[in-house]
């Protein structure tokens, strides 16, 4: 191991979300379809039902409120 190698610096600042957790951010996503639904309680978790033709496809979930 060379003695002049630099190690990555760890910053105390974790980005805007660490400073202002109540601020909203903008996401730009390209996709095929969009459905807006409410999350229902399911035991100790939450659940969202999606159409059966979405089974096997990749989805992204974004909390909007």
Beta strands, then each sheet from edge to edge (+ up, - down):
strand 1: 40-42
strand 2: 45-47
sheet 1: 1+ 2-
end
